[in-house]
Amino acid sequence: MYLSHKYTIHYMMHVSGHKTQKTFMEYIKLSSDDLKMGEFL
């Protein structure tokens, strides 16, 4: 969902219940391979 760029970070934080962007980004913890794959979505 994050890599598809269909939703904003703030929307995904609201759905997941995260209060800060820092905690949300720690929650998703993308590897460099995941980020490379996201370029093609």
mmCIF file as Biopython writes it, N, C-alpha, C and O atoms, coordinates in Angstrom:
data_model
#
loop_
_atom_site.group_PDB
_atom_site.id
_atom_site.type_symbol
_atom_site.label_atom_id
_atom_site.label_alt_id
_atom_site.label_comp_id
_atom_site.label_asym_id
_atom_site.label_entity_id
_atom_site.label_seq_id
_atom_site.pdbx_PDB_ins_code
_atom_site.Cartn_x
_atom_site.Cartn_y
_atom_site.Cartn_z
_atom_site.occupancy
_atom_site.B_iso_or_equiv
_atom_site.auth_seq_id
_atom_site.auth_asym_id
_atom_site.pdbx_PDB_model_num
ATOM 1   N N  . MET A ? 1  ? 0.833  -1.187 0.000   1.0 0.0 1  A 1 
ATOM 2   C CA . MET A ? 1  ? 0.000  0.000  0.000   1.0 0.0 1  A 1 
ATOM 3   C C  . MET A ? 1  ? 0.877  1.250  0.000   1.0 0.0 1  A 1 
ATOM 4   O O  . MET A ? 1  ? 0.610  2.196  -0.742  1.0 0.0 1  A 1 
ATOM 5   N N  . TYR A ? 2  ? 1.917  1.259  0.825   1.0 0.0 2  A 1 
ATOM 6   C CA . TYR A ? 2  ? 2.807  2.413  0.901   1.0 0.0 2  A 1 
ATOM 7   C C  . TYR A ? 2  ? 3.514  2.647  -0.429  1.0 0.0 2  A 1 
ATOM 8   O O  . TYR A ? 2  ? 3.586  3.780  -0.905  1.0 0.0 2  A 1 
ATOM 9   N N  . LEU A ? 3  ? 4.031  1.587  -1.025  1.0 0.0 3  A 1 
ATOM 10  C CA . LEU A ? 3  ? 4.798  1.728  -2.264  1.0 0.0 3  A 1 
ATOM 11  C C  . LEU A ? 3  ? 3.923  2.036  -3.474  1.0 0.0 3  A 1 
ATOM 12  O O  . LEU A ? 3  ? 4.431  2.504  -4.492  1.0 0.0 3  A 1 
ATOM 13  N N  . SER A ? 4  ? 2.637  1.788  -3.385  1.0 0.0 4  A 1 
ATOM 14  C CA . SER A ? 4  ? 1.763  2.064  -4.524  1.0 0.0 4  A 1 
ATOM 15  C C  . SER A ? 4  ? 1.484  3.554  -4.687  1.0 0.0 4  A 1 
ATOM 16  O O  . SER A ? 4  ? 1.057  3.987  -5.757  1.0 0.0 4  A 1 
ATOM 17  N N  . HIS A ? 5  ? 1.719  4.333  -3.651  1.0 0.0 5  A 1 
ATOM 18  C CA . HIS A ? 5  ? 1.491  5.793  -3.656  1.0 0.0 5  A 1 
ATOM 19  C C  . HIS A ? 5  ? 0.028  6.152  -3.919  1.0 0.0 5  A 1 
ATOM 20  O O  . HIS A ? 5  ? -0.268 7.259  -4.367  1.0 0.0 5  A 1 
ATOM 21  N N  . LYS A ? 6  ? -0.889 5.216  -3.641  1.0 0.0 6  A 1 
ATOM 22  C CA . LYS A ? 6  ? -2.310 5.500  -3.818  1.0 0.0 6  A 1 
ATOM 23  C C  . LYS A ? 6  ? -2.859 6.318  -2.658  1.0 0.0 6  A 1 
ATOM 24  O O  . LYS A ? 6  ? -3.840 7.045  -2.811  1.0 0.0 6  A 1 
ATOM 25  N N  . TYR A ? 7  ? -2.222 6.197  -1.497  1.0 0.0 7  A 1 
ATOM 26  C CA . TYR A ? 7  ? -2.698 6.876  -0.301  1.0 0.0 7  A 1 
ATOM 27  C C  . TYR A ? 7  ? -1.577 7.715  0.292   1.0 0.0 7  A 1 
ATOM 28  O O  . TYR A ? 7  ? -0.399 7.394  0.134   1.0 0.0 7  A 1 
ATOM 29  N N  . THR A ? 8  ? -1.948 8.782  0.970   1.0 0.0 8  A 1 
ATOM 30  C CA . THR A ? 8  ? -0.934 9.607  1.621   1.0 0.0 8  A 1 
ATOM 31  C C  . THR A ? 8  ? -0.448 8.916  2.892   1.0 0.0 8  A 1 
ATOM 32  O O  . THR A ? 8  ? -1.134 8.057  3.446   1.0 0.0 8  A 1 
ATOM 33  N N  . ILE A ? 9  ? 0.721  9.295  3.335   1.0 0.0 9  A 1 
ATOM 34  C CA . ILE A ? 9  ? 1.262  8.740  4.578   1.0 0.0 9  A 1 
ATOM 35  C C  . ILE A ? 9  ? 0.321  9.042  5.734   1.0 0.0 9  A 1 
ATOM 36  O O  . ILE A ? 9  ? 0.099  8.197  6.601   1.0 0.0 9  A 1 
ATOM 37  N N  . HIS A ? 10 ? -0.234 10.256 5.741   1.0 0.0 10 A 1 
ATOM 38  C CA . HIS A ? 10 ? -1.133 10.632 6.836   1.0 0.0 10 A 1 
ATOM 39  C C  . HIS A ? 10 ? -2.404 9.786  6.848   1.0 0.0 10 A 1 
ATOM 40  O O  . HIS A ? 10 ? -2.915 9.456  7.918   1.0 0.0 10 A 1 
ATOM 41  N N  . TYR A ? 11 ? -2.912 9.437  5.685   1.0 0.0 11 A 1 
ATOM 42  C CA . TYR A ? 11 ? -4.095 8.575  5.622   1.0 0.0 11 A 1 
ATOM 43  C C  . TYR A ? 11 ? -3.766 7.181  6.149   1.0 0.0 11 A 1 
ATOM 44  O O  . TYR A ? 11 ? -4.529 6.608  6.927   1.0 0.0 11 A 1 
ATOM 45  N N  . MET A ? 12 ? -2.629 6.641  5.723   1.0 0.0 12 A 1 
ATOM 46  C CA . MET A ? 12 ? -2.234 5.306  6.187   1.0 0.0 12 A 1 
ATOM 47  C C  . MET A ? 12 ? -1.962 5.314  7.686   1.0 0.0 12 A 1 
ATOM 48  O O  . MET A ? 12 ? -2.250 4.335  8.375   1.0 0.0 12 A 1 
ATOM 49  N N  . MET A ? 13 ? -1.408 6.414  8.197   1.0 0.0 13 A 1 
ATOM 50  C CA . MET A ? 13 ? -1.184 6.534  9.644   1.0 0.0 13 A 1 
ATOM 51  C C  . MET A ? 13 ? -2.522 6.539  10.380  1.0 0.0 13 A 1 
ATOM 52  O O  . MET A ? 13 ? -2.652 5.926  11.439  1.0 0.0 13 A 1 
ATOM 53  N N  . HIS A ? 14 ? -3.496 7.218  9.831   1.0 0.0 14 A 1 
ATOM 54  C CA . HIS A ? 14 ? -4.819 7.269  10.453  1.0 0.0 14 A 1 
ATOM 55  C C  . HIS A ? 14 ? -5.441 5.872  10.505  1.0 0.0 14 A 1 
ATOM 56  O O  . HIS A ? 14 ? -5.990 5.470  11.530  1.0 0.0 14 A 1 
ATOM 57  N N  . VAL A ? 15 ? -5.353 5.145  9.410   1.0 0.0 15 A 1 
ATOM 58  C CA . VAL A ? 15 ? -5.928 3.800  9.331   1.0 0.0 15 A 1 
ATOM 59  C C  . VAL A ? 15 ? -5.209 2.848  10.290  1.0 0.0 15 A 1 
ATOM 60  O O  . VAL A ? 15 ? -5.845 2.032  10.957  1.0 0.0 15 A 1 
ATOM 61  N N  . SER A ? 16 ? -3.870 2.958  10.352  1.0 0.0 16 A 1 
ATOM 62  C CA . SER A ? 16 ? -3.097 2.035  11.186  1.0 0.0 16 A 1 
ATOM 63  C C  . SER A ? 16 ? -3.049 2.450  12.654  1.0 0.0 16 A 1 
ATOM 64  O O  . SER A ? 16 ? -2.668 1.657  13.515  1.0 0.0 16 A 1 
ATOM 65  N N  . GLY A ? 17 ? -3.434 3.693  12.937  1.0 0.0 17 A 1 
ATOM 66  C CA . GLY A ? 17 ? -3.465 4.156  14.318  1.0 0.0 17 A 1 
ATOM 67  C C  . GLY A ? 17 ? -2.170 4.769  14.820  1.0 0.0 17 A 1 
ATOM 68  O O  . GLY A ? 17 ? -2.036 5.026  16.016  1.0 0.0 17 A 1 
ATOM 69  N N  . HIS A ? 18 ? -1.211 5.008  13.928  1.0 0.0 18 A 1 
ATOM 70  C CA . HIS A ? 18 ? 0.050  5.622  14.329  1.0 0.0 18 A 1 
ATOM 71  C C  . HIS A ? 18 ? -0.145 7.119  14.523  1.0 0.0 18 A 1 
ATOM 72  O O  . HIS A ? 18 ? -0.840 7.768  13.741  1.0 0.0 18 A 1 
ATOM 73  N N  . LYS A ? 19 ? 0.472  7.663  15.568  1.0 0.0 19 A 1 
ATOM 74  C CA . LYS A ? 19 ? 0.311  9.087  15.885  1.0 0.0 19 A 1 
ATOM 75  C C  . LYS A ? 19 ? 1.383  9.960  15.247  1.0 0.0 19 A 1 
ATOM 76  O O  . LYS A ? 19 ? 1.131  11.131 14.963  1.0 0.0 19 A 1 
ATOM 77  N N  . THR A ? 20 ? 2.579  9.409  15.015  1.0 0.0 20 A 1 
ATOM 78  C CA . THR A ? 20 ? 3.654  10.203 14.417  1.0 0.0 20 A 1 
ATOM 79  C C  . THR A ? 20 ? 4.193  9.502  13.175  1.0 0.0 20 A 1 
ATOM 80  O O  . THR A ? 20 ? 4.112  8.281  13.038  1.0 0.0 20 A 1 
ATOM 81  N N  . GLN A ? 21 ? 4.743  10.310 12.279  1.0 0.0 21 A 1 
ATOM 82  C CA . GLN A ? 21 ? 5.304  9.751  11.053  1.0 0.0 21 A 1 
ATOM 83  C C  . GLN A ? 21 ? 6.527  8.897  11.382  1.0 0.0 21 A 1 
ATOM 84  O O  . GLN A ? 21 ? 6.785  7.899  10.709  1.0 0.0 21 A 1 
ATOM 85  N N  . LYS A ? 22 ? 7.271  9.280  12.402  1.0 0.0 22 A 1 
ATOM 86  C CA . LYS A ? 22 ? 8.459  8.511  12.784  1.0 0.0 22 A 1 
ATOM 87  C C  . LYS A ? 22 ? 8.077  7.081  13.181  1.0 0.0 22 A 1 
ATOM 88  O O  . LYS A ? 22 ? 8.706  6.125  12.729  1.0 0.0 22 A 1 
ATOM 89  N N  . THR A ? 23 ? 7.059  6.933  14.014  1.0 0.0 23 A 1 
ATOM 90  C CA . THR A ? 23 ? 6.660  5.590  14.438  1.0 0.0 23 A 1 
ATOM 91  C C  . THR A ? 23 ? 6.083  4.791  13.270  1.0 0.0 23 A 1 
ATOM 92  O O  . THR A ? 23 ? 6.267  3.576  13.202  1.0 0.0 23 A 1 
ATOM 93  N N  . PHE A ? 24 ? 5.391  5.460  12.357  1.0 0.0 24 A 1 
ATOM 94  C CA . PHE A ? 24 ? 4.853  4.774  11.185  1.0 0.0 24 A 1 
ATOM 95  C C  . PHE A ? 24 ? 5.979  4.268  10.295  1.0 0.0 24 A 1 
ATOM 96  O O  . PHE A ? 24 ? 5.940  3.130  9.828   1.0 0.0 24 A 1 
ATOM 97  N N  . MET A ? 25 ? 6.983  5.109  10.057  1.0 0.0 25 A 1 
ATOM 98  C CA . MET A ? 25 ? 8.095  4.706  9.200   1.0 0.0 25 A 1 
ATOM 99  C C  . MET A ? 25 ? 8.894  3.577  9.843   1.0 0.0 25 A 1 
ATOM 100 O O  . MET A ? 25 ? 9.389  2.698  9.137   1.0 0.0 25 A 1 
ATOM 101 N N  . GLU A ? 26 ? 9.028  3.583  11.149  1.0 0.0 26 A 1 
ATOM 102 C CA . GLU A ? 26 ? 9.690  2.473  11.838  1.0 0.0 26 A 1 
ATOM 103 C C  . GLU A ? 26 ? 8.868  1.194  11.708  1.0 0.0 26 A 1 
ATOM 104 O O  . GLU A ? 26 ? 9.423  0.100  11.612  1.0 0.0 26 A 1 
ATOM 105 N N  . TYR A ? 27 ? 7.556  1.334  11.705  1.0 0.0 27 A 1 
ATOM 106 C CA . TYR A ? 27 ? 6.652  0.187  11.593  1.0 0.0 27 A 1 
ATOM 107 C C  . TYR A ? 27 ? 6.784  -0.497 10.240  1.0 0.0 27 A 1 
ATOM 108 O O  . TYR A ? 27 ? 6.806  -1.726 10.170  1.0 0.0 27 A 1 
ATOM 109 N N  . ILE A ? 28 ? 6.873  0.286  9.157   1.0 0.0 28 A 1 
ATOM 110 C CA . ILE A ? 28 ? 6.911  -0.344 7.842   1.0 0.0 28 A 1 
ATOM 111 C C  . ILE A ? 28 ? 8.301  -0.854 7.476   1.0 0.0 28 A 1 
ATOM 112 O O  . ILE A ? 28 ? 8.405  -1.813 6.710   1.0 0.0 28 A 1 
ATOM 113 N N  . LYS A ? 29 ? 9.362  -0.258 7.985   1.0 0.0 29 A 1 
ATOM 114 C CA . LYS A ? 29 ? 10.750 -0.718 7.811   1.0 0.0 29 A 1 
ATOM 115 C C  . LYS A ? 29 ? 11.006 -1.379 6.459   1.0 0.0 29 A 1 
ATOM 116 O O  . LYS A ? 29 ? 11.104 -2.602 6.369   1.0 0.0 29 A 1 
ATOM 117 N N  . LEU A ? 30 ? 11.110 -0.588 5.440   1.0 0.0 30 A 1 
ATOM 118 C CA . LEU A ? 30 ? 11.360 -1.116 4.100   1.0 0.0 30 A 1 
ATOM 119 C C  . LEU A ? 30 ? 12.846 -1.361 3.893   1.0 0.0 30 A 1 
ATOM 120 O O  . LEU A ? 30 ? 13.686 -0.562 4.306   1.0 0.0 30 A 1 
ATOM 121 N N  . SER A ? 31 ? 13.150 -2.466 3.254   1.0 0.0 31 A 1 
ATOM 122 C CA . SER A ? 31 ? 14.540 -2.750 2.901   1.0 0.0 31 A 1 
ATOM 123 C C  . SER A ? 31 ? 14.856 -2.045 1.587   1.0 0.0 31 A 1 
ATOM 124 O O  . SER A ? 31 ? 13.947 -1.571 0.905   1.0 0.0 31 A 1 
ATOM 125 N N  . SER A ? 32 ? 16.113 -1.974 1.232   1.0 0.0 32 A 1 
ATOM 126 C CA . SER A ? 32 ? 16.491 -1.337 -0.027  1.0 0.0 32 A 1 
ATOM 127 C C  . SER A ? 32 ? 15.914 -2.105 -1.215  1.0 0.0 32 A 1 
ATOM 128 O O  . SER A ? 32 ? 15.582 -1.498 -2.233  1.0 0.0 32 A 1 
ATOM 129 N N  . ASP A ? 33 ? 15.789 -3.423 -1.103  1.0 0.0 33 A 1 
ATOM 130 C CA . ASP A ? 33 ? 15.187 -4.217 -2.179  1.0 0.0 33 A 1 
ATOM 131 C C  . ASP A ? 33 ? 13.712 -3.876 -2.354  1.0 0.0 33 A 1 
ATOM 132 O O  . ASP A ? 33 ? 13.222 -3.799 -3.480  1.0 0.0 33 A 1 
ATOM 133 N N  . ASP A ? 34 ? 13.001 -3.671 -1.242  1.0 0.0 34 A 1 
ATOM 134 C CA . ASP A ? 34 ? 11.592 -3.287 -1.323  1.0 0.0 34 A 1 
ATOM 135 C C  . ASP A ? 34 ? 11.447 -1.939 -2.012  1.0 0.0 34 A 1 
ATOM 136 O O  . ASP A ? 34 ? 10.538 -1.740 -2.818  1.0 0.0 34 A 1 
ATOM 137 N N  . LEU A ? 35 ? 12.337 -1.023 -1.694  1.0 0.0 35 A 1 
ATOM 138 C CA . LEU A ? 35 ? 12.264 0.312  -2.298  1.0 0.0 35 A 1 
ATOM 139 C C  . LEU A ? 35 ? 12.543 0.248  -3.798  1.0 0.0 35 A 1 
ATOM 140 O O  . LEU A ? 35 ? 11.913 0.967  -4.574  1.0 0.0 35 A 1 
ATOM 141 N N  . LYS A ? 36 ? 13.474 -0.597 -4.211  1.0 0.0 36 A 1 
ATOM 142 C CA . LYS A ? 36 ? 13.765 -0.746 -5.635  1.0 0.0 36 A 1 
ATOM 143 C C  . LYS A ? 36 ? 12.565 -1.315 -6.367  1.0 0.0 36 A 1 
ATOM 144 O O  . LYS A ? 36 ? 12.248 -0.871 -7.471  1.0 0.0 36 A 1 
ATOM 145 N N  . MET A ? 37 ? 11.895 -2.286 -5.776  1.0 0.0 37 A 1 
ATOM 146 C CA . MET A ? 37 ? 10.703 -2.873 -6.406  1.0 0.0 37 A 1 
ATOM 147 C C  . MET A ? 37 ? 9.590  -1.841 -6.505  1.0 0.0 37 A 1 
ATOM 148 O O  . MET A ? 37 ? 8.819  -1.861 -7.465  1.0 0.0 37 A 1 
ATOM 149 N N  . GLY A ? 38 ? 9.490  -0.941 -5.532  1.0 0.0 38 A 1 
ATOM 150 C CA . GLY A ? 38 ? 8.458  0.078  -5.521  1.0 0.0 38 A 1 
ATOM 151 C C  . GLY A ? 38 ? 8.576  1.063  -6.655  1.0 0.0 38 A 1 
ATOM 152 O O  . GLY A ? 38 ? 7.589  1.704  -7.016  1.0 0.0 38 A 1 
ATOM 153 N N  . GLU A ? 39 ? 9.767  1.205  -7.234  1.0 0.0 39 A 1 
ATOM 154 C CA . GLU A ? 39 ? 9.958  2.125  -8.345  1.0 0.0 39 A 1 
ATOM 155 C C  . GLU A ? 39 ? 9.187  1.690  -9.572  1.0 0.0 39 A 1 
ATOM 156 O O  . GLU A ? 39 ? 8.875  2.509  -10.437 1.0 0.0 39 A 1 
ATOM 157 N N  . PHE A ? 40 ? 8.876  0.396  -9.655  1.0 0.0 40 A 1 
ATOM 158 C CA . PHE A ? 40 ? 8.224  -0.140 -10.843 1.0 0.0 40 A 1 
ATOM 159 C C  . PHE A ? 40 ? 6.720  -0.313 -10.685 1.0 0.0 40 A 1 
ATOM 160 O O  . PHE A ? 40 ? 6.052  -0.760 -11.618 1.0 0.0 40 A 1 
ATOM 161 N N  . LEU A ? 41 ? 6.179  0.029  -9.533  1.0 0.0 41 A 1 
ATOM 162 C CA . LEU A ? 41 ? 4.734  -0.119 -9.321  1.0 0.0 41 A 1 
ATOM 163 C C  . LEU A ? 41 ? 3.968  1.029  -9.885  1.0 0.0 41 A 1 
ATOM 164 O O  . LEU A ? 41 ? 2.741  1.057  -9.790  1.0 0.0 41 A 1 
#
